[in-house]
Amino acid sequence: MPIPVTAKMRIGWDADHVNAVEVARILEDCGMQAIAVHGRTRAQGYTGLADWDVIGQVADAVKIPVIGNGDIASGLDVEVRRAQTNVKGIMIGRAAMANPWVFKETKHYLATGTHASHASVEERFNFMRRHCKLAIERNVRMEEQQTMRSMRNRLMNYTKSIPGGKWLRQHFSQIGSVMQLEDIFASYLDHQATHSHEHADLPVQAA
Ligand SMILES: Cc1cc2nc3c(=O)[nH]c(=O)nc-3n(C[C@H](O)[C@H](O)[C@H](O)COP(=O)(O)O)c2cc1C
């Protein structure tokens, strides 16, 4: 049975060598079924903005579906880029690492034109808990402490846009166990319950 093969690429090596259209045509000739294009050059790394003009040029240059990628964080972003280009799909990267609900939110926006309410703190905590437990279950050769250390950045990422996010990040930066995670959640919720009228970040406390 033939297996569909797709490709993903950046728009070129550097600003002087943007060759995405040429490369996309070669990929199409090779029989690629679809191409995803991240609108930055290799030299850019993650700096600057994704160049959606070039992504649009690629989408116009080939017949196979082109999936646009770079700096998409909401349904509104998807709507704007779909209106500006002929991409057949959109890929979301880093935004999903901070907000895994971005796909659900985007779907809601595209279906209704209204913004879905963001994931609640409880939902986020449940998600973090689950992610940590799955990581521990999976990393059978690692101690819990080692796995939880490797989760620090992931956890910190999930706190963006939560009130008191700075306080949570400070505590997650030291975390070494699921028990500590539960303590941090409990302190946070206690504090939120008594200071729910305040929007300032929580003070640093020992977790
Ligand atoms: C942690 C991380 C890992 C990634 N790994 C890959 C990879 O293995 N292959 C790939 O083609 N792109 C990889 N990327 C790039 C993303 O797929 C995407 O092209 C890039 O982040 C731009 O999209 P964004 O602005 O939505 O993040 C990775 C990005 C991040 C942040």
The ligand as a MOL file (V3000), in Angstrom:
LIG
                    3D

  0  0  0     0  0            999 V3000
M  V30 BEGIN CTAB
M  V30 COUNTS 31 33 0 0 0
M  V30 BEGIN ATOM
M  V30 1 C 10.6120 22.1370 21.5000 0
M  V30 2 C 10.4590 22.1990 20.0070 0
M  V30 3 C 10.7620 21.0660 19.2580 0
M  V30 4 C 10.6430 21.0860 17.8700 0
M  V30 5 N 10.9470 19.9590 17.1450 0
M  V30 6 C 10.8140 19.9660 15.7980 0
M  V30 7 C 11.0990 18.7970 15.0320 0
M  V30 8 O 11.4980 17.7500 15.5570 0
M  V30 9 N 10.9350 18.8590 13.6920 0
M  V30 10 C 10.5140 19.9980 13.0620 0
M  V30 11 O 10.3650 20.0080 11.8460 0
M  V30 12 N 10.2410 21.1210 13.7740 0
M  V30 13 C 10.3770 21.1370 15.1040 0
M  V30 14 N 10.1090 22.2670 15.8200 0
M  V30 15 C 9.6750 23.4830 15.1220 0
M  V30 16 C 8.1510 23.6060 15.1080 0
M  V30 17 O 7.5480 22.4900 14.4720 0
M  V30 18 C 7.6880 24.8620 14.3610 0
M  V30 19 O 8.1220 24.7810 13.0180 0
M  V30 20 C 8.2380 26.1490 14.9740 0
M  V30 21 O 8.1750 26.1110 16.3870 0
M  V30 22 C 7.4690 27.3740 14.4500 0
M  V30 23 O 6.1110 27.2980 14.7920 0
M  V30 24 P 5.5220 28.1600 16.0330 0
M  V30 25 O 5.8430 29.6080 15.7610 0
M  V30 26 O 4.0510 27.8500 16.0090 0
M  V30 27 O 6.2120 27.6550 17.2480 0
M  V30 28 C 10.2200 22.2650 17.2050 0
M  V30 29 C 9.9130 23.4020 17.9740 0
M  V30 30 C 10.0320 23.3810 19.3530 0
M  V30 31 C 9.7050 24.6310 20.1460 0
M  V30 END ATOM
M  V30 BEGIN BOND
M  V30 1 1 1 2
M  V30 2 1 2 3
M  V30 3 2 2 30
M  V30 4 2 3 4
M  V30 5 1 4 5
M  V30 6 1 4 28
M  V30 7 2 5 6
M  V30 8 1 6 7
M  V30 9 1 6 13
M  V30 10 2 7 8
M  V30 11 1 7 9
M  V30 12 1 9 10
M  V30 13 2 10 11
M  V30 14 1 10 12
M  V30 15 2 12 13
M  V30 16 1 13 14
M  V30 17 1 14 15
M  V30 18 1 14 28
M  V30 19 1 15 16
M  V30 20 1 16 17
M  V30 21 1 16 18
M  V30 22 1 18 19
M  V30 23 1 18 20
M  V30 24 1 20 21
M  V30 25 1 20 22
M  V30 26 1 22 23
M  V30 27 1 23 24
M  V30 28 2 24 25
M  V30 29 1 24 26
M  V30 30 1 24 27
M  V30 31 2 28 29
M  V30 32 1 29 30
M  V30 33 1 30 31
M  V30 END BOND
M  V30 END CTAB
M  END
